[in-house]
Amino acid sequence: MKGILCELRLILRSRLSVASLLLLFMLAALAVLSGLREVASQHETLARVAPLNKQDLASVETRYPQDANGGYPAYYSFHNTWDPPSNAAFLALGMRDVAPYMLRIRALGLQAQLYEGETFNAELALPGRFDFAFVLIYLAPLFVIALLHDLVSGERQSGRLRLLLAMSDGKRLWRRRVALRYGLLLICLGLPALVGALIAGMAAGALAMTLAVIASSLAFWFGLSLLVTARGWRSSATATVLMSAWVVLTLVVPTLANVMLNRSIPVHQGVDLMLAQRQAVHGAWEIPRQETMQRFYANHPQWQDSAALPPTFHWKWYFAFHQVGDESVADQVRAYRAGLLQRQVWSDRLGWALPGVGAQAILHRLADTDLQAQLAYQDRIGVFHQQLRDFYYPYLFNEQPFGRQDYASQPQFTPREPSAYAFQPSAWGGLALAWLLFMLGGWQLAQLRPNQQ
């Protein structure tokens, strides 16, 4: 304990070390605070929109208190769907930063409504969100480098290295120095995350996994830094090598891997599905109505005994060609989702080689803000949309009058529960390798000998 206190005093005498620790703590705290505020803002938005949607539905009821077949209520009624953030979403906002977490759905074609949220300015999303995951993966390694790049070279340049290596407890000295720096950085990152978890009501299991990810991510960069530091180069050379490794491992390789994934597994944008569905819908105006109805009845034979279409416009034909429009892009939708999931699988596998990628994948899964969460929300919307169609079709095809009492019977959306964390061997495997690298770096540092210097 006395040795640890002595080492702590040495660190506190270094302005660079103190400034680095304070800055990292402030950045982590700011990232947690920013995440908590964003989650609170999303909750506030959801709470504010809910009564507005009820007012909108009430206005439709006032405007169309009675309808011959429910066509007008089905067309003008927008039903709110939402995906509330999880208690851990403040750590890594993930896809919630660009994908909609709230959509208003009608009984018309679903695919066009699902992907309207993708028509945003991509440049606004390019910088990304400043959250805790960003600090851990991209900024924390820089502070590890700042504290370790001169661990050996600083002693050599001051003329104390030979004396330290000749001491009988020299190995314990290096272990204390490494452990102290590791512990201080872990506190700077873990304490803000712990406070944020308590404020957000995060589950104990998720918090434990988060702390494990933090510890493992630091272990990787400590191990790499110790391997380079033990070479005995000058501080400037050591810092240059470590900074180059940071650029390659956090920026260059993940970017190149993403480009390779995009080229090897091509996936169209969701907006392409929206355009394809709308093209099929708009094309229905140009073909005989009976042809559309035959295509609809082929997949929905329960309605084929309904009355023939009148010479004038009829709502059941309108809703039928929207349904046919969705079915015309069903294969494209499956291919789109399969491509996204395949990309995700390979991204998770990349976590074996790049612990930063693995850590990001785990944090997004813990926060329920990844691709899996977004697709689950879309699935929940799809279930609700089918409930809307099942509700309105009897009125449309059976010429059943729609009155005020029927408005109260409309389906209500039920949000999904946050997805439970599933163990990801690929992601955690990369973090396990980080600990192996940490032990290898510590062993390499312990092998320093006076005659090597």
C-alpha positions as CSV (number, residue, x, y, z in Angstrom):
1,M,0.0,0.0,0.0
2,K,2.9,2.3,0.8
3,G,4.4,1.7,-2.6
4,I,1.1,2.5,-4.3
5,L,0.8,5.8,-2.4
6,C,4.4,6.7,-3.4
7,E,3.6,6.0,-7.1
8,L,0.4,8.0,-6.8
9,R,2.3,11.0,-5.5
10,L,4.7,10.7,-8.5
11,I,1.7,10.7,-10.9
12,L,0.2,13.7,-9.2
13,R,3.4,15.6,-9.6
14,S,3.2,15.2,-13.4
15,R,1.0,17.9,-14.9
16,L,0.5,15.9,-18.1
17,S,-0.8,12.9,-16.1
18,V,-3.1,14.9,-13.9
19,A,-4.4,16.9,-16.9
20,S,-5.0,13.6,-18.8
21,L,-6.9,12.0,-16.0
22,L,-9.1,15.0,-15.3
23,L,-9.8,15.5,-19.0
24,L,-10.8,11.9,-19.5
25,F,-13.1,12.0,-16.5
26,M,-14.7,15.2,-17.7
27,L,-15.2,13.8,-21.2
28,A,-16.7,10.6,-19.8
29,A,-19.0,12.5,-17.5
30,L,-20.0,14.8,-20.3
31,A,-20.8,11.9,-22.6
32,V,-22.9,10.2,-19.9
33,L,-24.7,13.5,-19.3
34,S,-25.3,14.0,-23.0
35,G,-26.7,10.5,-23.3
36,L,-29.0,10.9,-20.3
37,R,-30.3,14.2,-21.7
38,E,-30.9,12.6,-25.1
39,V,-32.8,9.7,-23.6
40,A,-34.8,12.1,-21.5
41,S,-35.5,14.2,-24.6
42,Q,-36.8,11.1,-26.4
43,H,-39.1,10.2,-23.5
44,E,-40.4,13.8,-23.5
45,T,-41.0,13.7,-27.2
46,L,-43.0,10.4,-26.9
47,A,-45.0,11.8,-24.0
48,R,-45.8,15.0,-25.9
49,V,-46.8,13.3,-29.2
50,A,-49.2,10.8,-27.5
51,P,-52.0,13.3,-26.6
52,L,-51.5,15.0,-30.0
53,N,-52.2,11.8,-31.8
54,K,-55.3,11.2,-29.7
55,Q,-56.5,14.7,-30.7
56,D,-55.9,13.8,-34.3
57,L,-57.9,10.6,-34.1
58,A,-60.7,12.5,-32.3
59,S,-60.8,15.0,-35.1
60,V,-61.3,12.2,-37.6
61,E,-64.1,10.8,-35.5
62,T,-65.7,14.3,-35.4
63,R,-65.4,14.7,-39.2
64,Y,-66.6,11.2,-40.1
65,P,-69.0,10.1,-37.3
66,Q,-70.7,7.7,-39.7
67,D,-69.3,6.1,-42.8
68,A,-70.8,3.6,-45.2
69,N,-67.8,1.2,-45.3
70,G,-65.0,2.6,-43.1
71,G,-63.0,3.9,-46.0
72,Y,-62.6,7.5,-44.8
73,P,-61.8,6.6,-41.2
74,A,-59.2,4.0,-42.4
75,Y,-57.6,6.5,-44.8
76,Y,-57.4,9.5,-42.5
77,S,-56.6,7.8,-39.2
78,F,-52.9,7.9,-38.3
79,H,-52.0,5.6,-35.4
80,N,-48.9,6.3,-33.4
81,T,-46.2,3.7,-32.9
82,W,-43.1,4.2,-30.8
83,D,-40.0,2.5,-29.5
84,P,-39.0,3.8,-26.0
85,P,-35.3,3.9,-25.2
86,S,-33.9,1.3,-22.8
87,N,-32.4,2.2,-19.4
88,A,-29.0,1.6,-20.9
89,A,-29.5,3.7,-24.1
90,F,-27.5,6.6,-22.7
91,L,-24.3,4.6,-23.1
92,A,-24.5,4.1,-26.8
93,L,-27.3,5.7,-28.8
94,G,-26.5,3.6,-31.9
95,M,-29.1,3.6,-34.6
96,R,-31.6,5.7,-32.5
97,D,-29.5,8.7,-33.8
98,V,-30.6,8.1,-37.4
99,A,-33.4,5.6,-37.4
100,P,-36.9,6.8,-36.3
101,Y,-38.1,5.7,-32.9
102,M,-41.6,6.9,-33.6
103,L,-43.8,6.5,-36.7
104,R,-47.4,7.3,-37.5
105,I,-49.0,4.4,-39.4
106,R,-52.1,4.1,-41.5
107,A,-53.8,1.0,-42.9
108,L,-52.3,1.8,-46.3
109,G,-49.1,0.3,-47.8
110,L,-46.6,-0.4,-45.0
111,Q,-43.2,-0.4,-46.7
112,A,-43.6,3.2,-48.0
113,Q,-44.4,4.3,-44.4
114,L,-41.5,2.4,-42.8
115,Y,-38.7,4.0,-44.8
116,E,-39.9,7.5,-45.1
117,G,-37.7,8.3,-42.1
118,E,-34.6,7.6,-44.2
119,T,-35.1,10.8,-46.3
120,F,-32.8,12.9,-44.1
121,N,-29.7,14.9,-44.9
122,A,-26.9,12.3,-44.5
123,E,-24.3,15.0,-43.8
124,L,-26.1,15.9,-40.6
125,A,-25.6,12.3,-39.3
126,L,-22.0,12.0,-40.5
127,P,-20.3,13.4,-37.3
128,G,-22.1,10.8,-35.2
129,R,-23.3,11.2,-31.6
130,F,-21.0,12.1,-28.7
131,D,-21.8,9.3,-26.3
132,F,-20.0,7.1,-23.8
133,A,-19.2,4.5,-26.4
134,F,-17.4,7.1,-28.5
135,V,-15.3,8.2,-25.5
136,L,-14.4,4.6,-24.6
137,I,-13.5,3.4,-28.1
138,Y,-12.0,6.5,-29.8
139,L,-10.7,8.8,-27.0
140,A,-9.7,6.6,-24.1
141,P,-6.8,4.9,-26.0
142,L,-5.2,8.4,-26.4
143,F,-5.1,8.8,-22.7
144,V,-3.6,5.3,-22.2
145,I,-0.9,6.4,-24.7
146,A,-0.3,9.7,-22.8
147,L,0.2,7.8,-19.5
148,L,2.4,4.9,-20.8
149,H,4.4,6.2,-23.7
150,D,7.3,7.3,-21.4
151,L,6.9,4.7,-18.7
152,V,10.4,3.2,-19.5
153,S,12.0,5.9,-21.7
154,G,11.3,8.6,-19.2
155,E,13.3,6.7,-16.6
156,R,16.1,6.0,-19.0
157,Q,16.3,9.6,-20.1
158,S,16.5,10.7,-16.4
159,G,19.2,8.2,-15.7
160,R,17.2,6.2,-13.2
161,L,16.4,3.1,-15.3
162,R,19.5,1.0,-14.5
163,L,19.0,1.6,-10.8
164,L,15.3,0.6,-11.0
165,L,16.1,-2.5,-12.9
166,A,18.8,-3.5,-10.5
167,M,16.4,-3.3,-7.5
168,S,15.3,-6.7,-6.0
169,D,11.6,-5.7,-6.3
170,G,11.9,-4.2,-9.7
171,K,9.2,-6.4,-11.2
172,R,6.8,-5.4,-8.5
173,L,7.6,-1.7,-9.1
174,W,6.6,-2.0,-12.8
175,R,3.4,-3.9,-11.8
176,R,2.5,-1.2,-9.3
177,R,3.0,1.5,-11.9
178,V,1.0,-0.2,-14.5
179,A,-1.8,-1.3,-12.1
180,L,-2.1,2.2,-10.7
181,R,-2.4,3.9,-14.1
182,Y,-4.9,1.2,-15.2
183,G,-6.9,1.7,-12.0
184,L,-7.0,5.5,-12.4
185,L,-8.2,5.3,-16.0
186,L,-10.7,2.7,-15.1
187,I,-12.1,5.0,-12.4
188,C,-12.2,7.9,-14.8
189,L,-14.4,5.9,-17.2
190,G,-16.2,3.6,-14.8
191,L,-17.4,6.1,-12.3
192,P,-19.4,8.3,-14.7
193,A,-20.9,5.1,-16.2
194,L,-21.8,3.9,-12.8
195,V,-23.5,7.1,-11.8
196,G,-25.3,7.3,-15.1
197,A,-26.5,3.7,-14.6
198,L,-27.9,4.5,-11.2
199,I,-29.7,7.6,-12.5
200,A,-31.2,5.7,-15.5
201,G,-32.2,2.6,-13.4
202,M,-29.9,0.3,-15.4
203,A,-30.1,-3.4,-14.5
204,A,-27.2,-4.8,-12.4
205,G,-26.3,-7.4,-14.9
206,A,-26.1,-4.9,-17.7
207,L,-24.0,-2.6,-15.6
208,A,-21.6,-5.5,-14.7
209,M,-21.2,-6.2,-18.5
210,T,-20.6,-2.6,-19.2
211,L,-17.8,-2.4,-16.6
212,A,-16.3,-5.6,-18.0
213,V,-16.3,-4.0,-21.5
214,I,-14.6,-0.9,-20.1
215,A,-12.0,-2.9,-18.3
216,S,-11.3,-5.1,-21.3
217,S,-11.0,-2.2,-23.7
218,L,-8.5,-0.6,-21.5
219,A,-6.6,-3.9,-21.1
220,F,-6.1,-4.1,-24.9
221,W,-4.5,-0.6,-25.1
222,F,-2.5,-1.2,-22.0
223,G,-1.1,-4.4,-23.4
224,L,-0.3,-2.9,-26.8
225,S,1.3,0.2,-25.1
226,L,3.4,-2.0,-22.8
227,L,4.7,-4.1,-25.7
228,V,5.9,-1.0,-27.5
229,T,7.1,0.8,-24.3
230,A,9.2,-2.3,-23.4
231,R,11.3,-1.8,-26.6
232,G,13.1,1.0,-24.8
233,W,12.7,3.5,-27.6
234,R,12.7,7.3,-27.0
235,S,9.4,8.7,-25.7
236,S,8.7,10.5,-29.0
237,A,9.3,7.3,-31.0
238,T,7.1,5.3,-28.7
239,A,4.3,7.9,-28.8
240,T,4.5,8.0,-32.7
241,V,4.2,4.2,-33.0
242,L,1.3,4.0,-30.6
243,M,-0.5,6.9,-32.2
244,S,0.0,5.2,-35.6
245,A,-1.5,2.0,-34.1
246,W,-4.4,4.0,-32.8
247,V,-5.1,5.5,-36.2
248,V,-4.9,2.1,-37.9
249,L,-6.9,0.1,-35.4
250,T,-9.7,2.6,-34.7
251,L,-10.0,4.4,-38.0
252,V,-8.3,2.8,-41.0
253,V,-9.0,-0.9,-40.5
254,P,-12.7,-0.5,-39.5
255,T,-13.3,1.8,-42.4
256,L,-11.7,-0.5,-44.9
257,A,-13.6,-3.4,-43.4
258,N,-16.9,-1.5,-43.7
259,V,-16.1,-0.7,-47.4
260,M,-15.3,-4.4,-48.1
261,L,-18.5,-5.5,-46.4
262,N,-20.6,-3.0,-48.4
263,R,-19.1,-4.3,-51.6
264,S,-19.2,-8.0,-50.9
265,I,-22.7,-7.9,-49.4
266,P,-24.5,-5.2,-51.4
267,V,-27.8,-4.0,-49.8
268,H,-30.1,-1.4,-51.2
269,Q,-31.3,1.4,-49.1
270,G,-34.7,1.2,-47.4
271,V,-35.8,4.2,-49.4
272,D,-35.4,2.0,-52.5
273,L,-38.0,-0.3,-51.1
274,M,-40.3,2.7,-50.5
275,L,-39.9,3.8,-54.1
276,A,-40.5,0.3,-55.5
277,Q,-43.6,0.0,-53.4
278,R,-44.9,3.4,-54.4
279,Q,-44.3,2.6,-58.0
280,A,-46.4,-0.5,-57.8
281,V,-49.1,1.4,-56.0
282,H,-49.2,4.3,-58.5
283,G,-49.1,1.8,-61.4
284,A,-52.4,0.3,-60.1
285,W,-54.2,3.4,-61.4
286,E,-53.1,2.6,-64.9
287,I,-54.3,-1.1,-65.1
288,P,-57.9,-2.5,-65.0
289,R,-59.3,-2.6,-61.4
290,Q,-60.4,-6.1,-61.7
291,E,-56.9,-7.3,-62.4
292,T,-55.8,-5.7,-59.2
293,M,-58.6,-7.4,-57.3
294,Q,-57.7,-10.8,-58.7
295,R,-54.2,-10.4,-57.5
296,F,-55.5,-9.4,-54.1
297,Y,-57.9,-12.3,-53.9
298,A,-55.2,-14.7,-54.9
299,N,-53.5,-14.1,-51.5
300,H,-56.6,-13.2,-49.5
301,P,-59.3,-15.7,-50.7
302,Q,-61.5,-14.9,-47.6
303,W,-62.6,-11.7,-49.3
304,Q,-63.2,-13.0,-52.8
305,D,-66.9,-13.4,-52.3
306,S,-67.4,-9.7,-51.6
307,A,-69.6,-7.6,-53.9
308,A,-68.3,-6.6,-57.3
309,L,-66.7,-3.2,-57.7
310,P,-69.1,-0.4,-58.7
311,P,-68.3,1.7,-61.8
312,T,-67.1,4.5,-59.5
313,F,-64.3,4.7,-57.0
314,H,-64.5,2.2,-54.1
315,W,-62.3,2.1,-51.0
316,K,-61.7,-1.6,-51.0
317,W,-60.0,-1.4,-54.4
318,Y,-57.8,1.4,-53.1
319,F,-56.7,-0.5,-50.0
320,A,-56.4,-3.7,-52.1
321,F,-53.8,-2.2,-54.4
322,H,-51.8,-0.9,-51.4
323,Q,-51.8,-4.4,-50.1
324,V,-50.7,-5.7,-53.5
325,G,-48.0,-3.1,-53.6
326,D,-46.6,-4.4,-50.3
327,E,-46.7,-7.9,-51.5
328,S,-44.9,-7.0,-54.7
329,V,-41.8,-6.0,-52.8
330,A,-41.9,-8.8,-50.2
331,D,-39.0,-10.6,-51.8
332,Q,-36.9,-7.4,-51.8
333,V,-37.8,-6.7,-48.2
334,R,-36.6,-10.2,-47.2
335,A,-33.4,-9.8,-49.2
336,Y,-32.8,-6.3,-47.7
337,R,-33.2,-7.6,-44.1
338,A,-31.1,-10.7,-44.8
339,G,-28.3,-8.5,-46.2
340,L,-28.3,-6.2,-43.2
341,L,-28.1,-9.2,-40.8
342,Q,-25.3,-10.8,-42.8
343,R,-23.3,-7.6,-42.6
344,Q,-23.9,-7.5,-38.8
345,V,-22.7,-11.1,-38.5
346,W,-19.4,-10.2,-40.2
347,S,-19.1,-7.0,-38.2
348,D,-19.4,-9.1,-35.0
349,R,-16.7,-11.5,-36.3
350,L,-14.4,-8.5,-36.9
351,G,-14.6,-8.0,-33.1
352,W,-12.2,-10.9,-32.8
353,A,-9.4,-8.9,-34.4
354,L,-10.5,-5.4,-33.3
355,P,-11.6,-5.2,-29.6
356,G,-12.9,-1.7,-30.3
357,V,-15.4,-3.1,-32.8
358,G,-16.3,-5.9,-30.4
359,A,-16.8,-3.4,-27.5
360,Q,-19.0,-1.2,-29.6
361,A,-21.1,-4.2,-30.7
362,I,-21.6,-5.2,-27.0
363,L,-22.4,-1.7,-25.8
364,H,-25.0,-1.3,-28.6
365,R,-26.6,-4.6,-27.8
366,L,-26.7,-3.8,-24.1
367,A,-28.2,-0.4,-24.8
368,D,-30.7,-2.1,-27.3
369,T,-29.8,0.5,-29.9
370,D,-28.3,-1.8,-32.6
371,L,-29.7,-3.2,-35.9
372,Q,-31.4,-6.0,-34.1
373,A,-33.4,-3.5,-32.0
374,Q,-34.4,-1.5,-35.1
375,L,-35.6,-4.5,-37.0
376,A,-37.5,-5.7,-33.9
377,Y,-39.3,-2.3,-33.8
378,Q,-40.2,-2.7,-37.5
379,D,-41.5,-6.2,-36.8
380,R,-43.7,-4.8,-34.1
381,I,-45.0,-2.2,-36.5
382,G,-45.7,-4.9,-39.0
383,V,-47.8,-6.8,-36.5
384,F,-49.7,-3.7,-35.6
385,H,-50.2,-2.8,-39.3
386,Q,-51.7,-6.3,-39.9
387,Q,-54.0,-5.7,-37.0
388,L,-55.2,-2.5,-38.6
389,R,-55.9,-4.2,-41.9
390,D,-57.7,-7.1,-40.1
391,F,-59.8,-4.5,-38.3
392,Y,-60.8,-2.4,-41.4
393,Y,-61.2,-5.0,-44.1
394,P,-64.5,-6.4,-42.8
395,Y,-66.0,-2.9,-43.1
396,L,-64.4,-2.3,-46.6
397,F,-65.3,-5.6,-48.2
398,N,-68.6,-6.4,-46.5
399,E,-70.0,-2.9,-46.9
400,Q,-70.4,-2.7,-43.1
401,P,-71.2,0.7,-41.7
402,F,-68.6,2.4,-39.5
403,G,-69.9,4.4,-36.6
404,R,-68.7,6.2,-33.5
405,Q,-68.7,3.0,-31.5
406,D,-66.3,1.5,-33.9
407,Y,-63.7,4.2,-33.3
408,A,-63.2,2.9,-29.8
409,S,-62.6,-0.6,-31.1
410,Q,-59.6,0.4,-33.2
411,P,-56.4,-1.6,-32.4
412,Q,-53.9,0.0,-30.0
413,F,-50.2,-0.2,-30.5
414,T,-48.2,-2.0,-27.8
415,P,-44.5,-1.1,-27.7
416,R,-42.0,-3.9,-27.6
417,E,-39.9,-4.8,-24.6
418,P,-36.2,-4.1,-24.8
419,S,-34.4,-7.1,-26.3
420,A,-32.6,-9.2,-23.7
421,Y,-28.8,-9.3,-24.1
422,A,-27.6,-12.5,-25.9
423,F,-24.1,-13.7,-25.3
424,Q,-22.0,-12.9,-28.4
425,P,-18.9,-15.2,-28.5
426,S,-17.3,-13.2,-31.4
427,A,-17.5,-9.9,-29.5
428,W,-16.5,-11.2,-26.1
429,G,-13.8,-13.4,-27.8
430,G,-12.0,-10.2,-29.0
431,L,-12.1,-8.8,-25.5
432,A,-10.7,-12.0,-24.1
433,L,-7.8,-11.6,-26.5
434,A,-7.4,-8.1,-25.1
435,W,-6.6,-9.6,-21.7
436,L,-4.1,-12.0,-23.3
437,L,-2.4,-9.0,-24.9
438,F,-2.4,-7.2,-21.5
439,M,-0.7,-10.1,-19.8
440,L,1.8,-10.4,-22.7
441,G,2.7,-6.7,-22.4
442,G,3.2,-7.1,-18.6
443,W,5.4,-10.1,-19.1
444,Q,7.5,-8.2,-21.8
445,L,7.9,-5.3,-19.4
446,A,9.1,-7.6,-16.6
447,Q,11.8,-9.0,-18.9
448,L,13.7,-5.7,-19.0
449,R,17.4,-6.1,-18.0
450,P,20.0,-3.4,-17.1
451,N,22.3,-4.7,-19.8
452,Q,19.6,-4.0,-22.4
453,Q,19.8,-0.3,-21.8
